């Protein structure tokens, strides 16, 4: 099928789906980066001619595991249901957090943005730099509780584990609270239940503007533009940790090829539009674009890399 025919069929199919409606499933509570991913898709697709309105639904639990197993076991062939994912979802899949699942259990549709890890504290925190926080954790790990999405081996845990490892502390000695998504992390920190959080820059942008949050470091190669431009990288502060996070959507494994190609074509076209870059930037994301087979190959390689890194740093047990 030619690119033109795929695009035309995608437009027709999107128009037909408009009556039935399409869904972007957020595998976490409202307010985090998964929520942001679906909202960006919703807003960007809204500008497409004849595009289907995308309804958002929430299915938190198991840091994505509940949504994964629900789609794979009960909703395998829904042609207009998308599920948000991140690099953290891929890491959880690699480390067996979704049970015996593999990347071939779902169909990878599109990745349309990326952000980076970050470490933040409350604005009134005594910790004003990443170094001060890590030294405090090293002195007495039990006095500094870190909020993160997921348990040992999750993305947020891995990011913080790499930092404390570089500070000279065994990663498993740090004290943390496992929370469900970025929104819950910031709520817990503002309530004083945790002293710091390991999260993502896109989530930080949702909260940094109210002056209640101090971002200590971003885990990017260089400083980021915009609201976080004044925040130094971890690398600048002597901790050479860089952690990019891709964001996108997948579908159930038995979705017909025609519907899968329709959505791949829709996201390809969406990202080619001049206004998309501005929408992505407003969401706090940076350029990253892969769809269909190319995205599937990227996810496959990422799983190999995550497993190698976990073994190298001895942060999680080998399976």
C-alpha positions as CSV (number, residue, x, y, z in Angstrom):
1,X,0.0,0.0,0.0
2,X,1.4,3.4,-1.0
3,X,2.1,6.1,1.6
4,X,-0.7,8.3,0.0
5,X,-3.2,5.4,0.2
6,X,-2.3,4.7,3.8
7,X,-2.7,8.4,4.7
8,X,-6.1,8.7,2.8
9,X,-7.4,5.5,4.5
10,X,-6.2,6.8,7.8
11,X,-8.2,10.0,7.4
12,X,-11.3,8.0,6.3
13,X,-11.0,5.6,9.2
14,X,-10.4,8.4,11.7
15,X,-13.6,10.0,10.4
16,X,-15.5,6.8,10.7
17,X,-14.2,6.2,14.2
18,X,-15.4,9.7,15.3
19,X,-18.9,8.4,15.9
20,X,-17.7,5.5,18.0
21,X,-14.9,7.5,19.7
22,X,-11.3,6.6,20.4
23,X,-9.6,6.3,23.8
24,X,-6.2,7.1,25.1
25,X,-5.7,5.0,28.2
26,X,-3.5,6.6,30.9
27,X,-1.8,3.8,33.0
28,X,-1.5,6.0,36.1
29,X,-3.4,8.6,38.1
30,X,-4.1,12.0,36.7
31,X,-1.4,14.7,36.8
32,X,1.8,12.8,35.7
33,X,3.7,12.4,32.5
34,X,1.6,9.6,31.2
35,X,-1.4,11.9,31.5
36,X,0.5,14.5,29.7
37,X,1.4,12.1,26.9
38,X,-2.3,11.3,26.2
39,X,-3.2,15.0,26.4
40,X,-0.6,16.0,23.9
41,X,-1.9,13.3,21.5
42,X,-5.5,14.5,22.1
43,X,-4.6,18.1,21.5
44,X,-2.4,17.5,18.4
45,X,-4.8,15.0,16.7
46,X,-7.7,17.5,17.3
47,X,-6.1,19.8,14.7
48,X,-6.1,17.0,12.1
49,X,-8.8,17.3,9.4
50,X,-11.6,14.9,10.1
51,X,-9.7,13.5,13.1
52,X,-11.4,11.4,15.8
53,X,-11.8,13.1,19.2
54,X,-9.6,11.2,21.7
55,X,-11.2,10.5,25.1
56,X,-8.9,10.1,28.1
57,X,-9.4,7.2,30.6
58,X,-7.3,6.3,33.6
59,X,-6.3,2.8,34.7
60,X,-3.6,3.2,37.4
61,X,-2.0,0.2,39.1
62,X,1.3,-1.6,39.2
63,X,3.1,1.3,37.5
64,X,1.5,0.4,34.2
65,X,1.1,-3.4,34.8
66,X,-2.7,-3.2,35.3
67,X,-3.3,-1.4,32.0
68,X,-0.9,-3.8,30.2
69,X,-2.5,-7.0,31.4
70,X,-6.0,-5.6,30.9
71,X,-5.4,-4.8,27.2
72,X,-3.4,-8.0,26.6
73,X,-5.9,-10.3,28.3
74,X,-9.3,-8.7,27.8
75,X,-9.1,-5.9,25.2
76,X,-6.7,-7.3,22.6
77,X,-8.3,-6.2,19.4
78,X,-9.8,-2.8,20.1
79,X,-9.0,-0.7,17.0
80,X,-9.3,2.7,18.6
81,X,-7.7,2.2,22.0
82,X,-4.2,3.6,22.6
83,X,-2.2,3.2,25.8
84,X,0.5,5.7,26.9
85,X,3.9,4.5,27.6
86,X,7.4,5.8,28.5
87,X,10.9,4.7,28.6
88,X,10.1,3.7,32.2
89,X,7.4,1.3,30.9
90,X,10.0,-0.3,28.6
91,X,12.4,-0.7,31.6
92,X,9.6,-2.3,33.7
93,X,8.9,-4.7,30.9
94,X,12.7,-5.5,30.6
95,X,13.0,-6.2,34.3
96,X,9.9,-8.5,34.5
97,X,7.6,-6.0,36.2
98,X,4.8,-7.1,33.9
99,X,5.4,-10.8,34.6
100,X,6.3,-12.9,31.6
101,X,5.3,-10.2,29.1
102,X,7.4,-9.3,26.1
103,X,7.5,-6.5,23.6
104,X,5.7,-8.7,21.1
105,X,2.6,-8.8,23.3
106,X,1.5,-5.4,22.1
107,X,1.8,-3.3,18.9
108,X,4.0,-0.2,19.2
109,X,2.4,2.7,17.4
110,X,4.3,5.9,17.9
111,X,6.8,7.8,20.1
112,X,6.4,11.6,19.6
113,X,8.4,13.3,22.3
114,X,11.1,12.8,25.0
115,X,12.0,14.4,28.3
116,X,14.6,13.8,31.0
117,X,14.9,12.6,34.5
118,X,15.2,15.2,37.3
119,X,15.5,15.4,41.1
120,X,13.4,17.9,43.0
121,X,12.7,19.0,46.6
122,X,10.2,21.4,48.2
123,X,11.0,25.1,47.7
124,X,11.6,25.4,51.5
125,X,13.9,22.3,51.7
126,X,17.3,22.8,53.3
127,X,18.8,21.0,50.3
128,X,19.7,23.6,47.7
129,X,22.0,21.5,45.4
130,X,22.1,17.9,44.2
131,X,25.4,17.5,46.0
132,X,23.9,18.6,49.3
133,X,21.0,16.1,49.0
134,X,23.2,13.2,48.0
135,X,25.7,13.9,50.8
136,X,22.8,14.0,53.3
137,X,21.5,10.6,52.0
138,X,25.0,9.1,52.3
139,X,25.4,10.4,55.9
140,X,22.1,8.9,57.0
141,X,19.9,7.2,54.3
142,X,17.1,6.7,56.8
143,X,16.6,10.4,57.3
144,X,15.9,11.3,53.7
145,X,12.9,9.6,52.1
146,X,12.7,9.8,48.3
147,X,9.4,9.5,46.5
148,X,9.4,7.6,43.2
149,X,7.1,5.9,40.8
150,X,7.5,2.2,41.2
151,X,9.7,-0.1,43.3
152,X,13.2,-1.4,43.1
153,X,14.3,-1.6,39.5
154,X,11.8,1.0,38.2
155,X,12.9,3.9,36.1
156,X,12.8,6.5,39.0
157,X,14.6,4.0,41.2
158,X,17.3,3.4,38.6
159,X,17.9,7.1,38.1
160,X,18.3,7.8,41.8
161,X,20.3,4.6,42.3
162,X,22.9,5.7,39.7
163,X,23.2,9.1,41.5
164,X,23.6,7.7,45.0
165,X,26.0,5.0,43.6
166,X,28.2,7.8,42.3
167,X,28.0,9.5,45.7
168,X,29.5,6.4,47.3
169,X,26.3,4.8,48.8
170,X,25.0,1.3,48.0
171,X,21.8,1.9,46.1
172,X,19.7,-0.6,48.1
173,X,20.3,1.4,51.3
174,X,18.4,4.5,50.2
175,X,15.0,4.9,51.7
176,X,12.1,5.4,49.3
177,X,8.3,5.4,49.0
178,X,6.8,3.7,45.9
179,X,4.0,5.9,44.5
180,X,1.7,5.7,41.5
181,X,2.8,8.3,38.9
182,X,4.3,11.8,39.0
183,X,1.2,13.5,40.2
184,X,1.2,11.5,43.4
185,X,4.9,12.1,43.9
186,X,4.4,15.9,44.0
187,X,1.4,15.6,46.3
188,X,3.4,13.4,48.7
189,X,6.3,15.8,48.7
190,X,4.2,18.9,49.4
191,X,2.5,17.0,52.2
192,X,5.9,16.3,53.8
193,X,5.7,12.5,53.3
194,X,8.9,12.5,51.3
195,X,11.8,14.9,51.3
196,X,12.8,14.6,47.6
197,X,11.4,13.0,44.4
198,X,13.0,11.3,41.5
199,X,10.9,12.1,38.5
200,X,10.8,13.6,35.0
201,X,11.2,17.2,33.7
202,X,7.8,17.2,32.0
203,X,6.2,16.6,35.4
204,X,8.4,19.2,37.0
205,X,7.2,21.8,34.5
206,X,3.6,21.2,35.8
207,X,4.6,22.2,39.3
208,X,7.7,24.4,39.1
209,X,5.9,27.5,38.2
210,X,4.1,27.9,41.5
211,X,7.4,28.3,43.4
212,X,6.6,25.4,45.7
213,X,9.2,23.1,44.1
214,X,12.9,23.4,43.7
215,X,14.4,21.3,40.9
216,X,18.0,20.4,41.9
217,X,19.2,18.8,38.7
218,X,18.1,17.7,35.3
219,X,19.5,14.4,33.8
220,X,20.1,15.8,30.4
221,X,23.3,16.3,28.3
222,X,23.0,20.1,28.6
223,X,20.7,22.6,30.3
224,X,17.2,22.6,29.0
225,X,15.5,25.7,27.5
226,X,12.5,27.4,29.0
227,X,11.3,27.3,32.6
228,X,14.1,25.0,33.7
229,X,16.9,26.9,32.0
230,X,18.4,27.9,35.3
231,X,18.6,24.3,36.6
232,X,22.1,22.8,36.3
233,X,22.5,19.3,34.9
234,X,23.6,16.5,37.2
235,X,26.7,16.3,35.0
236,X,27.6,19.9,35.8
237,X,27.4,19.1,39.5
238,X,29.8,16.2,39.2
239,X,27.4,13.3,38.8
240,X,27.6,12.1,35.2
241,X,24.1,10.6,34.8
242,X,22.0,11.3,31.7
243,X,18.5,9.7,31.5
244,X,16.3,10.5,28.5
245,X,12.7,9.3,28.5
246,X,10.7,8.7,25.4
247,X,6.9,9.1,25.4
248,X,4.3,7.5,23.1
249,X,1.5,5.0,22.7
250,X,0.9,1.3,21.9
251,X,-2.2,-0.8,21.0
252,X,-3.5,-4.3,21.7
253,X,-1.8,-7.3,20.0
254,X,-4.8,-8.4,17.9
255,X,-5.6,-5.0,16.4
256,X,-6.1,-5.6,12.7
257,X,-3.2,-4.5,10.5
258,X,-5.4,-1.9,8.7
259,X,-6.3,-0.2,12.0
260,X,-2.7,-0.3,13.2
261,X,-1.4,1.2,10.0
262,X,-4.1,3.8,10.2
263,X,-2.9,5.0,13.6
264,X,0.7,4.9,12.6
265,X,-0.1,7.0,9.5
266,X,-2.1,9.4,11.7
267,X,0.8,10.0,14.1
268,X,3.3,10.3,11.2
269,X,1.1,13.0,9.7
270,X,0.4,14.7,13.1
271,X,4.1,15.1,13.8
272,X,4.8,16.5,10.3
273,X,2.5,19.5,10.9
274,X,4.1,22.9,11.6
275,X,2.2,23.5,14.8
276,X,3.1,20.2,16.5
277,X,6.6,21.2,17.6
278,X,5.0,24.1,19.5
279,X,2.5,21.8,21.2
280,X,5.2,19.4,22.1
281,X,7.3,22.2,23.6
282,X,4.4,23.5,25.7
283,X,4.1,20.0,27.1
284,X,7.7,20.1,28.2
285,X,8.9,17.5,25.7
286,X,11.7,17.5,23.2
287,X,12.0,16.2,19.7
288,X,11.8,12.4,19.3
289,X,9.9,10.7,16.6
290,X,9.6,7.0,15.8
291,X,6.6,5.0,14.6
292,X,5.6,1.5,13.6
293,X,8.5,-0.9,12.8
294,X,11.2,1.6,13.6
295,X,9.7,2.2,17.1
296,X,9.4,-1.6,17.7
297,X,13.1,-2.0,16.8
298,X,14.1,0.8,19.2
299,X,12.1,-0.7,22.0
300,X,13.7,-4.1,21.4
301,X,17.2,-2.6,21.6
302,X,16.3,-0.5,24.7
303,X,15.3,-3.7,26.6
304,X,18.8,-5.2,25.8
305,X,20.5,-2.0,26.9
306,X,18.4,-1.7,30.2
307,X,19.2,-5.3,31.1
308,X,22.9,-4.8,30.4
309,X,22.9,-1.6,32.5
310,X,21.1,-3.3,35.4
311,X,23.7,-6.1,35.5
312,X,26.6,-3.7,35.1
313,X,25.7,-1.5,38.1
314,X,24.2,-4.4,40.1
315,X,21.1,-2.4,40.8
316,X,18.7,-5.2,40.3
317,X,19.1,-9.0,40.3
318,X,19.6,-10.9,37.1
319,X,16.6,-12.9,36.1
